Amino acid sequence: MHPELFRRQYDFELDQRNGLTSAASIPLVAITAVASATSVILVDYRYGADPFTYTFCALALTTFCAVSYSVYSLFRSFWNYEYQKLPRSTDLLTHIGELHVWHVSKGSTPMDVQTLVDADFDDYLLQRIADATDWNGQNNVVRGNRLHQATAAIALGVACLLPTALMFAHNKVTAGEKTYQVHIVDPVPTPIKEIVMSSSQNPPPSQPATAPAPAPAPAPAVKPVGPPNLVFKGNSDHAKPSVGPSLPKK
């Protein structure tokens, strides 16, 4: 019962990682739309020294700040996260063989060896599943909070963009025709730039080979500890999650 519960939690955290990655597309589309609309409004607005323009600028500035914070939070929600998964199957099989050899060297009977190997491997595998689940779960909590902040910020930006767009439409309707002034200037010939190719440098001299170190003295046989979990980039916050001492140090 307990191993199955740990395995389900391990699978859930990996599925949660994929769900967070997919959910990042929603605020990304909203950021693109709000940023594009704000840019068009700011460029085409007819500015003047009146309270209406000051209100328009304040709302546009709030929208810009909200979009900027949403971009920052969205970037922090997927950049450089490290996740853990179980070691490769070949490494696990190698560890089972090492446990078998170790128990045989301790003088266990053939019938007891298999029982002892199965018990040791189950304990090792359960510990690795618990370590990976705890690590991945803390990553998902941080990423989920960042994604929520990005969504809330872009929602604030949309709320500020609506009155800004209405004020922009009012400004376009009440403003007069825009006058264009054209100046004709003589074309100026473009100088031709010379391209200088840098000569290749000579490669540095090779370093002399060092003498091989003497072989270390054989160490006494100890019980195998098994391979550590694999670490892969899952898109981590700069502050790594705090986990138990059994995890490898970063």
C-alpha positions in Angstrom: 0.0 0.0 0.0 2.7 2.5 1.0 4.9 1.9 -2.1 1.9 2.4 -4.4 1.0 5.6 -2.7 4.6 6.9 -3.1 4.6 6.0 -6.8 1.3 7.7 -7.5 2.6 10.9 -5.8 5.8 10.7 -7.9 3.8 10.4 -11.1 1.5 13.2 -10.0 4.4 15.7 -9.6 5.8 14.9 -13.0 2.4 15.3 -14.6 2.0 18.6 -12.7 5.2 19.8 -14.2 3.8 19.2 -17.7 0.6 21.0 -16.8 2.4 24.1 -15.5 4.4 24.2 -18.7 1.2 24.1 -20.8 -0.6 26.7 -18.6 2.1 29.2 -19.3 0.7 29.8 -22.8 -2.4 31.5 -21.5 -0.7 34.6 -19.9 1.8 34.6 -22.7 -0.9 35.2 -25.3 -2.5 37.9 -23.1 0.8 39.6 -22.6 1.4 39.8 -26.4 -2.1 41.2 -27.0 -2.0 43.8 -24.2 1.6 44.9 -25.1 0.7 45.3 -28.8 -2.5 47.3 -28.1 -0.7 49.6 -25.6 2.1 50.3 -28.0 -0.4 51.4 -30.8 -2.3 53.6 -28.4 0.7 55.3 -27.0 2.1 56.1 -30.5 -1.1 57.4 -32.1 -2.5 59.4 -29.1 -2.7 63.2 -29.5 -1.0 64.5 -26.4 -1.8 67.8 -24.7 -1.4 69.6 -21.4 -4.8 68.8 -19.9 -6.1 66.5 -17.1 -7.6 64.1 -19.7 -4.1 63.4 -21.1 -2.6 63.1 -17.6 -5.2 60.5 -16.7 -4.5 58.7 -20.0 -0.8 58.6 -19.2 -1.3 57.3 -15.7 -3.5 54.4 -16.9 -1.1 53.6 -19.7 1.8 53.6 -17.2 -0.1 51.3 -14.9 -0.7 48.9 -17.8 2.9 49.0 -18.8 4.0 48.1 -15.2 1.5 45.3 -15.0 2.7 43.8 -18.3 6.3 44.1 -17.3 5.7 42.3 -13.9 3.7 39.7 -15.7 6.6 39.0 -18.1 9.0 38.8 -15.2 6.8 36.4 -13.3 6.1 34.3 -16.3 9.9 34.1 -17.1 10.6 33.0 -13.5 7.9 30.3 -13.7 9.7 28.2 -16.3 13.4 29.2 -16.4 16.1 26.9 -15.3 14.1 24.5 -13.1 15.7 21.2 -12.2 13.7 18.0 -11.7 14.6 14.6 -10.5 13.6 11.2 -11.8 14.6 7.6 -11.0 18.0 6.3 -12.2 18.2 4.4 -15.5 17.0 0.8 -15.6 20.5 -0.4 -16.4 21.9 1.3 -13.3 19.1 -0.2 -11.1 19.9 -3.6 -12.5 23.6 -3.1 -11.8 22.7 -2.1 -8.2 20.7 -5.3 -7.7 23.8 -7.3 -8.9 26.0 -5.4 -6.5 23.7 -6.1 -3.6 23.6 -9.8 -4.5 27.4 -10.0 -4.6 27.7 -8.1 -1.3 25.3 -10.4 0.5 27.0 -13.5 -0.9 30.4 -12.1 0.4 28.9 -11.8 3.8 28.2 -15.5 4.0 24.4 -15.6 3.5 22.8 -18.7 2.3 21.4 -18.7 -1.3 17.8 -18.7 -0.1 18.4 -15.8 2.2 20.4 -13.8 -0.4 17.4 -13.2 -2.6 15.2 -12.2 0.3 17.8 -9.8 1.6 18.5 -8.3 -1.9 14.8 -7.7 -2.5 14.3 -6.0 0.9 17.4 -3.8 0.4 16.4 -2.8 -3.1 12.8 -2.0 -2.1 14.1 0.3 0.7 16.5 2.0 -1.7 13.9 2.5 -4.4 11.3 3.8 -2.0 13.8 6.4 -0.7 14.7 7.5 -4.2 11.0 7.9 -5.1 10.4 9.9 -1.9 13.4 12.2 -2.6 12.4 12.9 -6.2 8.7 13.5 -5.2 9.7 16.0 -2.5 12.1 17.8 -4.8 9.7 18.0 -7.7 6.8 19.0 -5.5 8.6 22.0 -4.1 9.6 23.1 -7.6 5.9 22.8 -8.7 4.8 25.0 -5.8 7.2 27.7 -6.7 6.3 27.6 -10.4 2.6 27.6 -9.7 2.9 30.7 -7.5 4.9 32.5 -10.2 2.4 31.5 -12.8 -0.5 32.8 -10.6 1.4 36.1 -10.2 1.8 36.5 -13.9 -1.9 35.8 -14.6 -3.0 38.3 -11.9 -0.7 41.0 -13.2 -1.8 40.6 -16.8 -5.4 40.7 -15.6 -4.7 44.0 -13.9 -3.1 45.2 -17.2 -6.3 44.3 -19.1 -8.4 46.1 -16.5 -6.3 49.3 -17.0 -6.2 48.9 -20.8 -10.0 49.1 -21.2 -10.4 52.7 -20.0 -7.2 53.6 -21.7 -8.6 52.4 -25.0 -11.8 54.3 -24.5 -9.9 57.5 -23.8 -7.8 56.9 -26.9 -10.9 56.5 -29.0 -12.4 59.7 -27.6 -9.1 61.5 -28.4 -9.1 60.2 -32.0 -12.7 61.3 -32.6 -12.3 64.8 -31.1 -8.9 65.6 -32.5 -8.5 67.5 -35.7 -6.9 66.3 -38.9 -3.2 65.5 -38.6 -1.0 67.8 -40.8 2.1 66.3 -42.5 5.1 68.3 -43.5 7.4 66.9 -46.2 11.0 68.0 -46.8 12.9 67.0 -49.9 16.6 66.6 -49.4 19.4 65.7 -51.9 20.5 62.1 -51.7 24.0 61.7 -50.1 26.2 58.9 -51.6 26.9 56.1 -49.2 30.7 55.5 -48.7 32.0 52.1 -49.4 33.5 50.4 -46.4 36.5 48.2 -46.7 36.5 44.8 -45.1 39.7 43.8 -43.4 40.3 40.2 -42.8 42.2 39.4 -39.6 45.0 36.9 -39.9 44.6 33.6 -38.1 46.7 33.2 -35.0 49.1 30.4 -34.4 47.7 27.7 -32.1 49.2 27.7 -28.5 51.8 25.1 -27.9 50.5 21.8 -26.4 51.1 21.2 -22.7 53.5 18.3 -21.7 51.7 15.1 -20.6 51.7 14.6 -16.8 53.0 11.4 -15.3 50.3 8.9 -14.3 49.4 8.8 -10.6 50.2 5.7 -8.6 47.3 3.2 -8.1 45.5 3.6 -4.8 45.5 0.9 -2.2 42.4 -1.4 -2.3 39.6 -0.3 0.1 37.6 -2.7 2.3 34.3 -3.9 0.8 31.3 -1.8 1.9 27.6 -2.2 1.2 26.5 -0.6 -2.2 24.5 2.5 -1.8 22.9 2.6 -5.3 23.0 5.3 -8.0 21.5 8.7 -7.3 18.4 10.1 -9.0 18.9 11.7 -12.4 18.6 15.5 -12.6 17.1 17.1 -15.8 16.2 20.6 -16.7 12.4 21.1 -16.5 12.4 24.7 -17.2 14.7 25.9 -10.9 14.2 29.0 -9.3 17.6 30.5 -8.3 16.7 29.3 -4.7 16.8 25.5 -4.9 14.2 23.6 -2.9 15.4 22.4 0.5 15.3 18.6 0.7 16.6 15.9 3.0 20.2 15.0 3.4 19.9 12.0 1.2 19.7 14.1 -1.9 22.9 14.8 -3.8 24.3 18.4 -3.3 24.0 20.9 -6.2 
